[in-house]
Amino acid sequence: MKQVLFKTGKVVIEDVPAPHLKANEVLVENLFSLISSGTEMASLNFSRQPLPLKILRYPTKLAKGLRLVKEKGVLDAYKIVQGMLATGVTPGYSSCGRIIKKGKEVTDLKVGDLVSCAGANIASHAEFIAVPRNLVVTVPPGVLPEEAASATVGAIALQGVRQADLRVGESAVVIGLGLIGQLVCQILLSSGIKVIGIDGMEERLRFAKSKGVAYSFSSQRKNLIEEIIALTNSYGADATIICASNPQDNNIINEAMQLTRKRGKVVVVGDIGLKIERTYWYEKEIDLRISTSYGPGRGDPAYEIEGKDYPYAYVRWTENRNMEAYLELLANKKIDFLSLIGGRYSLLEAEMAFKLLQSDKKPFAVLLSYPQSLTHEKESSTFVSLAAPAKIEGKIEVGIIGLGGFAKTVLLPNFLKLKNDFHIRGICTHKAAEAKYFAQKSGSQIATTNYEDLLADPKINLIVISTRHNTHAALVEASLKASKNVFVEKPLCLTLAELEKLDQLVKEPKEGFNPLVMVGFNRRFSPFVNKIMPLIENRHNPLEVYYVVNDNYLPPSHWVNTNEGGGRILGNACHMFDLFCYLTQSRVKKIQASAIFSSSNFYLPTDNFISLIQFQDGSLATLFYSTQGSEKLPKEQFSVFSEGKVLTVNNFTKLESYGVKANMKTFASDKGHLAELEELAQSLKQRKWPIPWEEIVEATKISLEVDKQVREQI
C-alpha cells in the first residue's frame, strides 16, 4: 500500500506493507484523511532540524541518548539514533473510510461501515489503516466522508469546550483562530455562548466573524485587554480557551488570565509556554485547566490500544464519545467544517498539499483523497517483496519478528556484523515504514506487518522473536509448528502452563526435522564469564554467588510491569537465574524469595526483592534486585566465591580476582550479546543446542517460582 512519510523535512510517498489486523481492531480503507496546518506542519518542520536540536527539545530523549552513549560509545550510539530517524515520521491522525475487515473481538461494527478514525501513527495518510476499537466511531447519516475525516480535531475542540464548563449566556475568549480555534468558536456559538476571538491573522478574524463570532480582535491591537474587559461588563470572560500554539511564548497564558473574570477558567488546548505570573492568578483565584487532546483515554494504552473502556457513569466523555458527539453536531448542521477545507488532493499529490500549507495563504486544513484506482485489492498485502540481493549460499536465513528498541540497537546490528553466518531475509513489525526501512538496510527480501508471512517462507530457517513478553510463548509455538528454529529474547514465557506446553512441543518426536530453541540468556556468553568458568570447573566444593542488580526505576504503568511485560522478575531477573545454573552446573534444590515493600505503591515488590537459590551440589546463589538505588552505582555486579578464589565482575566491563590472577577489563560493557549469536550460528550448523533445553527450562522455572513467591507476599 502507499503511505505518506516525513523524511528529513521532505514529504515522500512509499510502498509499505499494510498493517496486520489485531483482534480488537478494524481494517479501514481510507477515503479521506485530514492534514492540519498546525500539528502536522510542526511535525514536518521538526523533521528538518538537525539531530542535536531534536534531542535538546526533548529532555527525556536526551537522557535516553546519554545512556545509549554510555553503553555503546559515541559512534555506535549516533549510528543507532540516525537509523531510527531515517525510517521517517508517520503523519496523520484523523481520517474517514470504510471497514473492510474486523478483528474477532469487534462485535458491534460490521464490514462496510463508514467510520471516522483517530490516533497519531494510526489514522495516518495511508491507503489502509488498522484502528483499535476505541479510536473508531460510526459516521451518522447526513455526514459526508469529507466532514467525518475531521472527527479527531473536532473532538479536540469539543474537549476544550467541555473543560471550560460554560452555561448558556456566559462568555468566552478564544485565543488562536486556527483550525481548532474555529471549531471551538462554532461549538461555543451552537451552545449559546458569547464568543470573542483573538488572532494575529486578519483572514482568520474575518472568517470567524462570518461564522457568527460577534467580536474579533488582532492580538497586536493596542488596549486589547481593556476593550475585551469592557465587552464583559468589566468582569472579564467567564472562560478563556487558548488554541494558539507557541511553546516559547509565556505571555499568552498570563494574558489569558487578565482577560478572565475572578474565579473564572483558563483552558489550555494548544502548546504554549506555561511560565505563570503567580500574582495575577492568586488575586483572581483562576481555575487553570489543561485539555487532554480529544478526551479522557488519550495516551492510555489500556484504553486506546487494548480497548478497555472507562465506566460510562464516571467518565461520561471519553475520546470515543467526544468523537461521536462531534459527528452528531455535524449531522445536525451545527458546525460547518467544509468551509474550513482549503484544498483537496489525491494521495499521490500529498507533497503539493503540504506545500500549500507552507504558503503565505495557507488554509485551515487540506484533505487527502484515496481514489479506488489506487487500490487494486480490497485487502492490501501485509507483505512487501524487496529487490533480491546477491545470491546467498551457506548462510542461515533469518526472519525477525518485532523491532523494538532492543532489536534495533542490539539484535539487528549484531546479526549484520555476523554476515558470514546470517542473512536477514525478512523483518516483521507493526510499523510498516520501519519494516520496509530496516528490511532495505539489512538487505532483506521481505518487509511485513504479519509474522505469518515469515513462517510461511520456506527459505527462512531461523525465526527471531523480539516482541512484547506476553507474545513470546505463542510465537515460539507457531514457529515450532512451522518447523522453524527459534531464537527468542527473554523471557521464554510468562506462565507455567505455557512452559509445559512448549516443553512438550520441543520434546515430542518429529519426522525429518527437530527445531532448535534458544532463549537470549546472553550473560553466560560474556567474555567475563568465559574467563571465570575454567577457574571453577574442577572444584570440589559448592560455589557461592552473590549478584546485585541496581536497575532503573519504572513506574507501575510501564509496559514491563503490566500483563504485556510480566514484571522485572520474569523479564530481566531470568538472566541472572540462567547464569546461576550455568556457573554451578547443578540443578535447583530449593528457592526462597522475599519482597521488599515500600510505604507506597511507588516501588513495586516485583522490582525490589531478594532471592536465594540452593542447588543440589550445595551451591548457593543470591540475587539482590533493587530499583531504589543511585545511578552512580553500576547496574550489575556479581561475585563468585570458590575454594580460596573470589572473582568479581563489575558491570561487565571489569573482572577483579583475588586468590588467582584473572583480571580483565573492556572499554564498553560486554554482556555477551554478540557472542551468543556466534554460538547460535555454530550450533545451527552443527545441530547442537547452544544452551541445553533443560537449562532453559530450569532458569524459566526459577523465574516463575520467584515471581510467584514475591507476588504471594503482596
Secondary structure, 3 states (H helix, E strand, C coil): CEEEEEECCEEEEEECCCCCCCCCEEEEEEEEEEEECCHHHHHHHHHHCCHHHHHHHCHHHHHHHHHHHHHHCHHHHHHHHHHHHHCCECCCCEEEEEEEEECCCCCCCCCCCEEEEECCCCCCCECEEEEEHHHEEECCCCCCHHHHCCHHHHHHHHHHHHHHCCCCCCEEEEECCCHHHHHHHHHHHHCCCEEEEEECCHHHHHHHHHCCCCEEEECCCCCHHHHHHHHCCCCCEEEEEECCCECCCCHHHHHHHHHEEEEEEEEECCCECCCCCHHHHHHHCCEEEECCCCCCCCCCHHHHCCCCCCCCCCCCCCHHHHHHHHHHHHHCCCCCCHHHEEEEEEHHHHHHHHHHHCCCCCCCEEEEECCHHHCCCCCCCCEEECCCCCCCCCCEEEEEECCCHHHHHHHHHHHHHCCCCEEEEEEECCCHHHHHHHHHHCCCCEEECCCHHHHCCCCCCEEEECCCHHHHHHHHHHHHHCCCEEEECCCCCCCHHHHHHHHHHHHCCCCCCCCCEEECCCHHHCHHHHHHHHHHCCCCCCCEEEEEEECCCCCCCCHHHCCCCCCHHHHHHHHHHHHHHHHHCCCEEEEEEEECCCCCCCCCHHHCEEEEEEECCCCEEEEEEECCCCCCCCCEEEEEEECCEEEEEECCCEEEEECCCCCEECCCCCCCHHHHHHHHHHHHHHCCCCCCHHHHHHHHHHHHHHHHHHHHCC
